[in-house]
């Protein structure tokens, strides 16, 4: 499970930290590499996670563009703030 740590004041002792938890990650495809080449396996796993995150961000952007296109075709004036 990916875990992110964001420190409020990184160099201050006993400072506040935000802990973020991501979706669980299947590591079984990487076990063979991780057992024999730990650093390389960790690199592969990290790159796979980054790729998944980028794909998810791209999906969100595409969905947002599609909504905007549908709204403009319907004559909507966009979001009201």
PyMOL Python script that loads the backbone (N, CA, C, O; Angstrom):
from pymol import cmd

cmd.read_pdbstr("""\
ATOM      1  N   UNK A   1       0.851  -1.166   0.000  1.00  0.00           N
ATOM      2  CA  UNK A   1       0.000   0.000   0.000  1.00  0.00           C
ATOM      3  C   UNK A   1       0.901   1.234   0.000  1.00  0.00           C
ATOM      4  O   UNK A   1       1.748   1.389   0.880  1.00  0.00           O
ATOM      5  N   UNK A   2       0.718   2.112  -0.989  1.00  0.00           N
ATOM      6  CA  UNK A   2       1.532   3.335  -1.016  1.00  0.00           C
ATOM      7  C   UNK A   2       1.154   4.268   0.138  1.00  0.00           C
ATOM      8  O   UNK A   2      -0.023   4.468   0.438  1.00  0.00           O
ATOM      9  N   UNK A   3       2.156   4.815   0.758  1.00  0.00           N
ATOM     10  CA  UNK A   3       1.941   5.757   1.855  1.00  0.00           C
ATOM     11  C   UNK A   3       2.790   6.987   1.574  1.00  0.00           C
ATOM     12  O   UNK A   3       3.987   6.878   1.309  1.00  0.00           O
ATOM     13  N   UNK A   4       2.164   8.163   1.634  1.00  0.00           N
ATOM     14  CA  UNK A   4       2.881   9.413   1.417  1.00  0.00           C
ATOM     15  C   UNK A   4       2.965  10.202   2.708  1.00  0.00           C
ATOM     16  O   UNK A   4       2.003  10.265   3.474  1.00  0.00           O
ATOM     17  N   UNK A   5       4.114  10.800   2.944  1.00  0.00           N
ATOM     18  CA  UNK A   5       4.314  11.637   4.125  1.00  0.00           C
ATOM     19  C   UNK A   5       4.609  13.058   3.675  1.00  0.00           C
ATOM     20  O   UNK A   5       5.535  13.287   2.896  1.00  0.00           O
ATOM     21  N   UNK A   6       3.825  14.013   4.163  1.00  0.00           N
ATOM     22  CA  UNK A   6       4.050  15.423   3.854  1.00  0.00           C
ATOM     23  C   UNK A   6       4.287  16.146   5.165  1.00  0.00           C
ATOM     24  O   UNK A   6       3.391  16.236   6.004  1.00  0.00           O
ATOM     25  N   UNK A   7       5.493  16.661   5.340  1.00  0.00           N
ATOM     26  CA  UNK A   7       5.866  17.317   6.592  1.00  0.00           C
ATOM     27  C   UNK A   7       5.569  18.808   6.508  1.00  0.00           C
ATOM     28  O   UNK A   7       5.884  19.456   5.510  1.00  0.00           O
ATOM     29  N   UNK A   8       4.960  19.347   7.563  1.00  0.00           N
ATOM     30  CA  UNK A   8       4.667  20.777   7.611  1.00  0.00           C
ATOM     31  C   UNK A   8       5.968  21.584   7.650  1.00  0.00           C
ATOM     32  O   UNK A   8       6.137  22.537   6.889  1.00  0.00           O
ATOM     33  N   UNK A   9       6.864  21.203   8.522  1.00  0.00           N
ATOM     34  CA  UNK A   9       8.183  21.844   8.618  1.00  0.00           C
ATOM     35  C   UNK A   9       9.194  20.703   8.671  1.00  0.00           C
ATOM     36  O   UNK A   9       9.507  20.179   9.740  1.00  0.00           O
ATOM     37  N   UNK A  10       9.688  20.338   7.519  1.00  0.00           N
ATOM     38  CA  UNK A  10      10.494  19.127   7.369  1.00  0.00           C
ATOM     39  C   UNK A  10      11.694  19.043   8.310  1.00  0.00           C
ATOM     40  O   UNK A  10      12.039  17.953   8.765  1.00  0.00           O
ATOM     41  N   UNK A  11      12.321  20.147   8.604  1.00  0.00           N
ATOM     42  CA  UNK A  11      13.551  20.105   9.408  1.00  0.00           C
ATOM     43  C   UNK A  11      13.307  20.316  10.897  1.00  0.00           C
ATOM     44  O   UNK A  11      14.242  20.268  11.696  1.00  0.00           O
ATOM     45  N   UNK A  12      12.049  20.550  11.270  1.00  0.00           N
ATOM     46  CA  UNK A  12      11.751  20.789  12.687  1.00  0.00           C
ATOM     47  C   UNK A  12      11.428  19.464  13.361  1.00  0.00           C
ATOM     48  O   UNK A  12      10.622  18.680  12.859  1.00  0.00           O
ATOM     49  N   UNK A  13      12.058  19.225  14.494  1.00  0.00           N
ATOM     50  CA  UNK A  13      11.842  17.999  15.253  1.00  0.00           C
ATOM     51  C   UNK A  13      10.445  17.991  15.848  1.00  0.00           C
ATOM     52  O   UNK A  13       9.976  19.005  16.365  1.00  0.00           O
ATOM     53  N   UNK A  14       9.783  16.844  15.775  1.00  0.00           N
ATOM     54  CA  UNK A  14       8.448  16.641  16.328  1.00  0.00           C
ATOM     55  C   UNK A  14       7.417  17.571  15.697  1.00  0.00           C
ATOM     56  O   UNK A  14       6.490  18.025  16.368  1.00  0.00           O
ATOM     57  N   UNK A  15       7.580  17.850  14.410  1.00  0.00           N
ATOM     58  CA  UNK A  15       6.620  18.685  13.696  1.00  0.00           C
ATOM     59  C   UNK A  15       5.407  17.881  13.256  1.00  0.00           C
ATOM     60  O   UNK A  15       5.322  16.676  13.492  1.00  0.00           O
ATOM     61  N   UNK A  16       4.482  18.560  12.620  1.00  0.00           N
ATOM     62  CA  UNK A  16       3.267  17.912  12.140  1.00  0.00           C
ATOM     63  C   UNK A  16       3.516  17.264  10.783  1.00  0.00           C
ATOM     64  O   UNK A  16       4.339  17.719   9.988  1.00  0.00           O
ATOM     65  N   UNK A  17       2.769  16.178  10.547  1.00  0.00           N
ATOM     66  CA  UNK A  17       2.914  15.452   9.290  1.00  0.00           C
ATOM     67  C   UNK A  17       1.535  14.993   8.819  1.00  0.00           C
ATOM     68  O   UNK A  17       0.691  14.596   9.622  1.00  0.00           O
ATOM     69  N   UNK A  18       1.323  15.055   7.500  1.00  0.00           N
ATOM     70  CA  UNK A  18       0.107  14.536   6.886  1.00  0.00           C
ATOM     71  C   UNK A  18       0.453  13.183   6.284  1.00  0.00           C
ATOM     72  O   UNK A  18       1.396  13.075   5.500  1.00  0.00           O
ATOM     73  N   UNK A  19      -0.305  12.148   6.646  1.00  0.00           N
ATOM     74  CA  UNK A  19      -0.076  10.801   6.134  1.00  0.00           C
ATOM     75  C   UNK A  19      -1.199  10.484   5.156  1.00  0.00           C
ATOM     76  O   UNK A  19      -2.377  10.550   5.509  1.00  0.00           O
ATOM     77  N   UNK A  20      -0.827  10.137   3.915  1.00  0.00           N
ATOM     78  CA  UNK A  20      -1.806   9.795   2.873  1.00  0.00           C
ATOM     79  C   UNK A  20      -1.641   8.334   2.501  1.00  0.00           C
ATOM     80  O   UNK A  20      -0.523   7.846   2.335  1.00  0.00           O
ATOM     81  N   UNK A  21      -2.759   7.641   2.372  1.00  0.00           N
ATOM     82  CA  UNK A  21      -2.733   6.226   2.002  1.00  0.00           C
ATOM     83  C   UNK A  21      -3.328   6.062   0.618  1.00  0.00           C
ATOM     84  O   UNK A  21      -4.399   6.594   0.324  1.00  0.00           O
ATOM     85  N   UNK A  22      -2.623   5.316  -0.239  1.00  0.00           N
ATOM     86  CA  UNK A  22      -3.113   5.048  -1.583  1.00  0.00           C
ATOM     87  C   UNK A  22      -3.771   3.691  -1.666  1.00  0.00           C
ATOM     88  O   UNK A  22      -3.881   2.963  -0.680  1.00  0.00           O
ATOM     89  N   UNK A  23      -4.203   3.372  -2.869  1.00  0.00           N
ATOM     90  CA  UNK A  23      -4.807   2.064  -3.113  1.00  0.00           C
ATOM     91  C   UNK A  23      -3.746   0.977  -2.969  1.00  0.00           C
ATOM     92  O   UNK A  23      -2.583   1.211  -3.299  1.00  0.00           O
ATOM     93  N   UNK A  24      -4.118  -0.198  -2.487  1.00  0.00           N
ATOM     94  CA  UNK A  24      -3.149  -1.299  -2.381  1.00  0.00           C
ATOM     95  C   UNK A  24      -2.547  -1.638  -3.749  1.00  0.00           C
ATOM     96  O   UNK A  24      -3.206  -1.523  -4.782  1.00  0.00           O
ATOM     97  N   UNK A  25      -1.295  -2.052  -3.726  1.00  0.00           N
ATOM     98  CA  UNK A  25      -0.556  -2.365  -4.956  1.00  0.00           C
ATOM     99  C   UNK A  25      -0.247  -3.852  -4.977  1.00  0.00           C
ATOM    100  O   UNK A  25       0.210  -4.414  -3.982  1.00  0.00           O
ATOM    101  N   UNK A  26      -0.498  -4.486  -6.117  1.00  0.00           N
ATOM    102  CA  UNK A  26      -0.147  -5.901  -6.272  1.00  0.00           C
ATOM    103  C   UNK A  26       1.356  -5.994  -6.533  1.00  0.00           C
ATOM    104  O   UNK A  26       1.836  -5.511  -7.558  1.00  0.00           O
ATOM    105  N   UNK A  27       2.090  -6.602  -5.626  1.00  0.00           N
ATOM    106  CA  UNK A  27       3.537  -6.720  -5.799  1.00  0.00           C
ATOM    107  C   UNK A  27       3.956  -8.096  -6.306  1.00  0.00           C
ATOM    108  O   UNK A  27       5.124  -8.312  -6.628  1.00  0.00           O
ATOM    109  N   UNK A  28       3.005  -9.024  -6.378  1.00  0.00           N
ATOM    110  CA  UNK A  28       3.364 -10.384  -6.797  1.00  0.00           C
ATOM    111  C   UNK A  28       4.062 -10.430  -8.164  1.00  0.00           C
ATOM    112  O   UNK A  28       4.956 -11.258  -8.337  1.00  0.00           O
ATOM    113  N   UNK A  29       3.700  -9.576  -9.158  1.00  0.00           N
ATOM    114  CA  UNK A  29       4.432  -9.625 -10.420  1.00  0.00           C
ATOM    115  C   UNK A  29       5.907  -9.216 -10.290  1.00  0.00           C
ATOM    116  O   UNK A  29       6.713  -9.502 -11.175  1.00  0.00           O
ATOM    117  N   UNK A  30       6.248  -8.555  -9.197  1.00  0.00           N
ATOM    118  CA  UNK A  30       7.603  -8.041  -9.010  1.00  0.00           C
ATOM    119  C   UNK A  30       8.429  -8.871  -8.025  1.00  0.00           C
ATOM    120  O   UNK A  30       9.611  -8.587  -7.828  1.00  0.00           O
ATOM    121  N   UNK A  31       7.830  -9.892  -7.402  1.00  0.00           N
ATOM    122  CA  UNK A  31       8.522 -10.639  -6.347  1.00  0.00           C
ATOM    123  C   UNK A  31       9.826 -11.279  -6.810  1.00  0.00           C
ATOM    124  O   UNK A  31      10.829 -11.234  -6.098  1.00  0.00           O
ATOM    125  N   UNK A  32       9.814 -11.871  -7.999  1.00  0.00           N
ATOM    126  CA  UNK A  32      11.032 -12.509  -8.497  1.00  0.00           C
ATOM    127  C   UNK A  32      12.179 -11.522  -8.615  1.00  0.00           C
ATOM    128  O   UNK A  32      13.297 -11.800  -8.182  1.00  0.00           O
ATOM    129  N   UNK A  33      11.899 -10.384  -9.197  1.00  0.00           N
ATOM    130  CA  UNK A  33      12.934  -9.349  -9.346  1.00  0.00           C
ATOM    131  C   UNK A  33      13.330  -8.802  -7.991  1.00  0.00           C
ATOM    132  O   UNK A  33      14.514  -8.596  -7.725  1.00  0.00           O
ATOM    133  N   UNK A  34      12.346  -8.562  -7.126  1.00  0.00           N
ATOM    134  CA  UNK A  34      12.643  -8.014  -5.801  1.00  0.00           C
ATOM    135  C   UNK A  34      13.538  -8.954  -4.988  1.00  0.00           C
ATOM    136  O   UNK A  34      14.403  -8.495  -4.242  1.00  0.00           O
ATOM    137  N   UNK A  35      13.334 -10.261  -5.129  1.00  0.00           N
ATOM    138  CA  UNK A  35      14.144 -11.220  -4.369  1.00  0.00           C
ATOM    139  C   UNK A  35      15.601 -11.233  -4.821  1.00  0.00           C
ATOM    140  O   UNK A  35      16.507 -11.396  -4.004  1.00  0.00           O
ATOM    141  N   UNK A  36      15.823 -11.061  -6.116  1.00  0.00           N
ATOM    142  CA  UNK A  36      17.186 -11.184  -6.652  1.00  0.00           C
ATOM    143  C   UNK A  36      17.880  -9.845  -6.880  1.00  0.00           C
ATOM    144  O   UNK A  36      19.103  -9.749  -6.776  1.00  0.00           O
ATOM    145  N   UNK A  37      17.103  -8.820  -7.189  1.00  0.00           N
ATOM    146  CA  UNK A  37      17.676  -7.488  -7.429  1.00  0.00           C
ATOM    147  C   UNK A  37      16.751  -6.458  -6.777  1.00  0.00           C
ATOM    148  O   UNK A  37      15.922  -5.844  -7.447  1.00  0.00           O
ATOM    149  N   UNK A  38      16.898  -6.283  -5.503  1.00  0.00           N
ATOM    150  CA  UNK A  38      15.995  -5.457  -4.708  1.00  0.00           C
ATOM    151  C   UNK A  38      15.869  -4.038  -5.268  1.00  0.00           C
ATOM    152  O   UNK A  38      14.760  -3.533  -5.447  1.00  0.00           O
ATOM    153  N   UNK A  39      16.998  -3.406  -5.541  1.00  0.00           N
ATOM    154  CA  UNK A  39      16.954  -2.010  -6.003  1.00  0.00           C
ATOM    155  C   UNK A  39      16.252  -1.888  -7.351  1.00  0.00           C
ATOM    156  O   UNK A  39      15.451  -0.977  -7.559  1.00  0.00           O
ATOM    157  N   UNK A  40      16.558  -2.814  -8.274  1.00  0.00           N
ATOM    158  CA  UNK A  40      15.939  -2.785  -9.587  1.00  0.00           C
ATOM    159  C   UNK A  40      14.441  -3.073  -9.481  1.00  0.00           C
ATOM    160  O   UNK A  40      13.639  -2.428 -10.156  1.00  0.00           O
ATOM    161  N   UNK A  41      14.064  -4.027  -8.648  1.00  0.00           N
ATOM    162  CA  UNK A  41      12.657  -4.338  -8.434  1.00  0.00           C
ATOM    163  C   UNK A  41      11.900  -3.154  -7.855  1.00  0.00           C
ATOM    164  O   UNK A  41      10.773  -2.870  -8.262  1.00  0.00           O
ATOM    165  N   UNK A  42      12.521  -2.463  -6.905  1.00  0.00           N
ATOM    166  CA  UNK A  42      11.897  -1.278  -6.317  1.00  0.00           C
ATOM    167  C   UNK A  42      11.732  -0.185  -7.371  1.00  0.00           C
ATOM    168  O   UNK A  42      10.719   0.514  -7.396  1.00  0.00           O
ATOM    169  N   UNK A  43      12.724  -0.043  -8.233  1.00  0.00           N
ATOM    170  CA  UNK A  43      12.642   0.939  -9.315  1.00  0.00           C
ATOM    171  C   UNK A  43      11.490   0.603 -10.266  1.00  0.00           C
ATOM    172  O   UNK A  43      10.721   1.487 -10.645  1.00  0.00           O
ATOM    173  N   UNK A  44      11.368  -0.665 -10.649  1.00  0.00           N
ATOM    174  CA  UNK A  44      10.274  -1.084 -11.530  1.00  0.00           C
ATOM    175  C   UNK A  44       8.912  -0.826 -10.890  1.00  0.00           C
ATOM    176  O   UNK A  44       7.991  -0.335 -11.543  1.00  0.00           O
ATOM    177  N   UNK A  45       8.799  -1.154  -9.633  1.00  0.00           N
ATOM    178  CA  UNK A  45       7.544  -0.961  -8.912  1.00  0.00           C
ATOM    179  C   UNK A  45       7.190   0.524  -8.829  1.00  0.00           C
ATOM    180  O   UNK A  45       6.036   0.901  -9.034  1.00  0.00           O
ATOM    181  N   UNK A  46       8.178   1.363  -8.530  1.00  0.00           N
ATOM    182  CA  UNK A  46       7.959   2.809  -8.442  1.00  0.00           C
ATOM    183  C   UNK A  46       7.524   3.369  -9.785  1.00  0.00           C
ATOM    184  O   UNK A  46       6.598   4.177  -9.854  1.00  0.00           O
ATOM    185  N   UNK A  47       8.192   2.940 -10.859  1.00  0.00           N
ATOM    186  CA  UNK A  47       7.817   3.431 -12.196  1.00  0.00           C
ATOM    187  C   UNK A  47       6.422   2.974 -12.585  1.00  0.00           C
ATOM    188  O   UNK A  47       5.681   3.728 -13.216  1.00  0.00           O
ATOM    189  N   UNK A  48       6.054   1.765 -12.224  1.00  0.00           N
ATOM    190  CA  UNK A  48       4.711   1.265 -12.530  1.00  0.00           C
ATOM    191  C   UNK A  48       3.658   2.100 -11.788  1.00  0.00           C
ATOM    192  O   UNK A  48       2.606   2.414 -12.346  1.00  0.00           O
ATOM    193  N   UNK A  49       3.942   2.455 -10.540  1.00  0.00           N
ATOM    194  CA  UNK A  49       3.017   3.281  -9.765  1.00  0.00           C
ATOM    195  C   UNK A  49       2.869   4.666 -10.382  1.00  0.00           C
ATOM    196  O   UNK A  49       1.761   5.196 -10.472  1.00  0.00           O
ATOM    197  N   UNK A  50       3.992   5.253 -10.807  1.00  0.00           N
ATOM    198  CA  UNK A  50       3.934   6.579 -11.438  1.00  0.00           C
ATOM    199  C   UNK A  50       3.116   6.510 -12.718  1.00  0.00           C
ATOM    200  O   UNK A  50       2.325   7.411 -12.996  1.00  0.00           O
ATOM    201  N   UNK A  51       3.298   5.456 -13.496  1.00  0.00           N
ATOM    202  CA  UNK A  51       2.541   5.292 -14.738  1.00  0.00           C
ATOM    203  C   UNK A  51       1.053   5.180 -14.442  1.00  0.00           C
ATOM    204  O   UNK A  51       0.240   5.787 -15.140  1.00  0.00           O
ATOM    205  N   UNK A  52       0.682   4.414 -13.418  1.00  0.00           N
ATOM    206  CA  UNK A  52      -0.732   4.290 -13.043  1.00  0.00           C
ATOM    207  C   UNK A  52      -1.316   5.634 -12.636  1.00  0.00           C
ATOM    208  O   UNK A  52      -2.440   5.970 -13.007  1.00  0.00           O
ATOM    209  N   UNK A  53      -0.544   6.404 -11.867  1.00  0.00           N
ATOM    210  CA  UNK A  53      -1.009   7.713 -11.420  1.00  0.00           C
ATOM    211  C   UNK A  53      -1.207   8.652 -12.609  1.00  0.00           C
ATOM    212  O   UNK A  53      -2.201   9.375 -12.674  1.00  0.00           O
ATOM    213  N   UNK A  54      -0.252   8.639 -13.554  1.00  0.00           N
ATOM    214  CA  UNK A  54      -0.385   9.493 -14.733  1.00  0.00           C
ATOM    215  C   UNK A  54      -1.592   9.101 -15.572  1.00  0.00           C
ATOM    216  O   UNK A  54      -2.301   9.968 -16.083  1.00  0.00           O
ATOM    217  N   UNK A  55      -1.831   7.807 -15.717  1.00  0.00           N
ATOM    218  CA  UNK A  55      -3.000   7.358 -16.469  1.00  0.00           C
ATOM    219  C   UNK A  55      -4.295   7.801 -15.793  1.00  0.00           C
ATOM    220  O   UNK A  55      -5.240   8.211 -16.466  1.00  0.00           O
ATOM    221  N   UNK A  56      -4.337   7.718 -14.477  1.00  0.00           N
ATOM    222  CA  UNK A  56      -5.531   8.153 -13.736  1.00  0.00           C
ATOM    223  C   UNK A  56      -5.747   9.655 -13.911  1.00  0.00           C
ATOM    224  O   UNK A  56      -6.879  10.100 -14.099  1.00  0.00           O
ATOM    225  N   UNK A  57      -4.665  10.441 -13.852  1.00  0.00           N
ATOM    226  CA  UNK A  57      -4.776  11.887 -14.046  1.00  0.00           C
ATOM    227  C   UNK A  57      -5.258  12.195 -15.460  1.00  0.00           C
ATOM    228  O   UNK A  57      -6.100  13.071 -15.658  1.00  0.00           O
ATOM    229  N   UNK A  58      -4.721  11.471 -16.442  1.00  0.00           N
ATOM    230  CA  UNK A  58      -5.126  11.681 -17.833  1.00  0.00           C
ATOM    231  C   UNK A  58      -6.617  11.360 -17.995  1.00  0.00           C
ATOM    232  O   UNK A  58      -7.346  12.090 -18.667  1.00  0.00           O
ATOM    233  N   UNK A  59      -7.063  10.260 -17.372  1.00  0.00           N
ATOM    234  CA  UNK A  59      -8.477   9.891 -17.436  1.00  0.00           C
ATOM    235  C   UNK A  59      -9.356  10.999 -16.867  1.00  0.00           C
ATOM    236  O   UNK A  59     -10.395  11.328 -17.439  1.00  0.00           O
ATOM    237  N   UNK A  60      -8.941  11.571 -15.744  1.00  0.00           N
ATOM    238  CA  UNK A  60      -9.714  12.652 -15.127  1.00  0.00           C
ATOM    239  C   UNK A  60      -9.786  13.862 -16.049  1.00  0.00           C
ATOM    240  O   UNK A  60     -10.840  14.487 -16.167  1.00  0.00           O
ATOM    241  N   UNK A  61      -8.683  14.198 -16.703  1.00  0.00           N
ATOM    242  CA  UNK A  61      -8.656  15.339 -17.618  1.00  0.00           C
ATOM    243  C   UNK A  61      -9.577  15.090 -18.805  1.00  0.00           C
ATOM    244  O   UNK A  61     -10.346  15.967 -19.197  1.00  0.00           O
ATOM    245  N   UNK A  62      -9.496  13.893 -19.375  1.00  0.00           N
ATOM    246  CA  UNK A  62     -10.354  13.549 -20.517  1.00  0.00           C
ATOM    247  C   UNK A  62     -11.821  13.617 -20.120  1.00  0.00           C
ATOM    248  O   UNK A  62     -12.640  14.152 -20.867  1.00  0.00           O
ATOM    249  N   UNK A  63     -12.158  13.086 -18.962  1.00  0.00           N
ATOM    250  CA  UNK A  63     -13.547  13.138 -18.496  1.00  0.00           C
ATOM    251  C   UNK A  63     -14.007  14.578 -18.313  1.00  0.00           C
ATOM    252  O   UNK A  63     -15.134  14.925 -18.667  1.00  0.00           O
ATOM    253  N   UNK A  64     -13.136  15.412 -17.762  1.00  0.00           N
ATOM    254  CA  UNK A  64     -13.477  16.819 -17.566  1.00  0.00           C
ATOM    255  C   UNK A  64     -13.696  17.514 -18.907  1.00  0.00           C
ATOM    256  O   UNK A  64     -14.637  18.295 -19.050  1.00  0.00           O
ATOM    257  N   UNK A  65     -12.845  17.242 -19.882  1.00  0.00           N
ATOM    258  CA  UNK A  65     -13.003  17.830 -21.215  1.00  0.00           C
ATOM    259  C   UNK A  65     -14.295  17.350 -21.872  1.00  0.00           C
ATOM    260  O   UNK A  65     -14.998  18.136 -22.508  1.00  0.00           O
ATOM    261  N   UNK A  66     -14.605  16.075 -21.722  1.00  0.00           N
ATOM    262  CA  UNK A  66     -15.847  15.546 -22.294  1.00  0.00           C
ATOM    263  C   UNK A  66     -17.073  16.189 -21.655  1.00  0.00           C
ATOM    264  O   UNK A  66     -18.045  16.495 -22.346  1.00  0.00           O
ATOM    265  N   UNK A  67     -17.033  16.397 -20.332  1.00  0.00           N
ATOM    266  CA  UNK A  67     -18.144  17.088 -19.657  1.00  0.00           C
ATOM    267  C   UNK A  67     -18.291  18.509 -20.178  1.00  0.00           C
ATOM    268  O   UNK A  67     -19.402  18.972 -20.437  1.00  0.00           O
ATOM    269  N   UNK A  68     -17.157  19.203 -20.330  1.00  0.00           N
ATOM    270  CA  UNK A  68     -17.196  20.585 -20.814  1.00  0.00           C
ATOM    271  C   UNK A  68     -17.761  20.631 -22.232  1.00  0.00           C
ATOM    272  O   UNK A  68     -18.536  21.527 -22.565  1.00  0.00           O
ATOM    273  N   UNK A  69     -17.377  19.673 -23.060  1.00  0.00           N
ATOM    274  CA  UNK A  69     -17.881  19.626 -24.429  1.00  0.00           C
ATOM    275  C   UNK A  69     -19.394  19.384 -24.433  1.00  0.00           C
ATOM    276  O   UNK A  69     -20.131  20.058 -25.152  1.00  0.00           O
ATOM    277  N   UNK A  70     -19.858  18.412 -23.620  1.00  0.00           N
ATOM    278  CA  UNK A  70     -21.294  18.137 -23.529  1.00  0.00           C
ATOM    279  C   UNK A  70     -22.053  19.372 -23.047  1.00  0.00           C
ATOM    280  O   UNK A  70     -23.102  19.719 -23.588  1.00  0.00           O
ATOM    281  N   UNK A  71     -21.506  20.030 -22.020  1.00  0.00           N
ATOM    282  CA  UNK A  71     -22.161  21.222 -21.479  1.00  0.00           C
ATOM    283  C   UNK A  71     -22.230  22.329 -22.527  1.00  0.00           C
ATOM    284  O   UNK A  71     -23.246  23.016 -22.633  1.00  0.00           O
ATOM    285  N   UNK A  72     -21.166  22.507 -23.296  1.00  0.00           N
ATOM    286  CA  UNK A  72     -21.168  23.580 -24.302  1.00  0.00           C
ATOM    287  C   UNK A  72     -22.151  23.248 -25.420  1.00  0.00           C
ATOM    288  O   UNK A  72     -22.776  24.152 -25.975  1.00  0.00           O
ATOM    289  N   UNK A  73     -22.300  21.956 -25.762  1.00  0.00           N
ATOM    290  CA  UNK A  73     -23.255  21.567 -26.795  1.00  0.00           C
ATOM    291  C   UNK A  73     -24.696  21.757 -26.324  1.00  0.00           C
ATOM    292  O   UNK A  73     -25.589  22.015 -27.131  1.00  0.00           O
ATOM    293  N   UNK A  74     -24.915  21.630 -25.031  1.00  0.00           N
ATOM    294  CA  UNK A  74     -26.249  21.846 -24.448  1.00  0.00           C
ATOM    295  C   UNK A  74     -26.549  23.318 -24.213  1.00  0.00           C
ATOM    296  O   UNK A  74     -27.680  23.685 -23.894  1.00  0.00           O
ATOM    297  N   UNK A  75     -25.534  24.158 -24.370  1.00  0.00           N
ATOM    298  CA  UNK A  75     -25.732  25.582 -24.145  1.00  0.00           C
ATOM    299  C   UNK A  75     -25.518  26.015 -22.713  1.00  0.00           C
ATOM    300  O   UNK A  75     -25.916  27.112 -22.322  1.00  0.00           O
ATOM    301  N   UNK A  76     -24.888  25.152 -21.929  1.00  0.00           N
ATOM    302  CA  UNK A  76     -24.620  25.497 -20.535  1.00  0.00           C
ATOM    303  C   UNK A  76     -23.556  26.583 -20.482  1.00  0.00           C
ATOM    304  O   UNK A  76     -22.657  26.625 -21.322  1.00  0.00           O
ATOM    305  N   UNK A  77     -23.662  27.454 -19.497  1.00  0.00           N
ATOM    306  CA  UNK A  77     -22.696  28.538 -19.345  1.00  0.00           C
ATOM    307  C   UNK A  77     -21.518  28.142 -18.474  1.00  0.00           C
ATOM    308  O   UNK A  77     -20.688  28.987 -18.137  1.00  0.00           O
ATOM    309  N   UNK A  78     -21.431  26.865 -18.102  1.00  0.00           N
ATOM    310  CA  UNK A  78     -20.312  26.409 -17.290  1.00  0.00           C
ATOM    311  C   UNK A  78     -20.649  26.392 -15.818  1.00  0.00           C
ATOM    312  O   UNK A  78     -21.799  26.609 -15.436  1.00  0.00           O
ATOM    313  N   UNK A  79     -19.657  26.137 -14.992  1.00  0.00           N
ATOM    314  CA  UNK A  79     -19.909  26.036 -13.548  1.00  0.00           C
ATOM    315  C   UNK A  79     -20.251  27.386 -12.947  1.00  0.00           C
ATOM    316  O   UNK A  79     -19.722  28.420 -13.356  1.00  0.00           O
ATOM    317  N   UNK A  80     -21.132  27.359 -11.984  1.00  0.00           N
ATOM    318  CA  UNK A  80     -21.457  28.606 -11.268  1.00  0.00           C
ATOM    319  C   UNK A  80     -20.738  28.581  -9.928  1.00  0.00           C
ATOM    320  O   UNK A  80     -20.828  27.609  -9.178  1.00  0.00           O
ATOM    321  N   UNK A  81     -20.040  29.640  -9.645  1.00  0.00           N
ATOM    322  CA  UNK A  81     -19.256  29.726  -8.402  1.00  0.00           C
ATOM    323  C   UNK A  81     -19.912  30.658  -7.436  1.00  0.00           C
ATOM    324  O   UNK A  81     -19.403  30.863  -6.333  1.00  0.00           O
TER     325      UNK A  81
END
""", "prot")
cmd.dss("prot")
cmd.show_as("cartoon", "prot")
cmd.util.cbc("prot")
cmd.orient("prot")
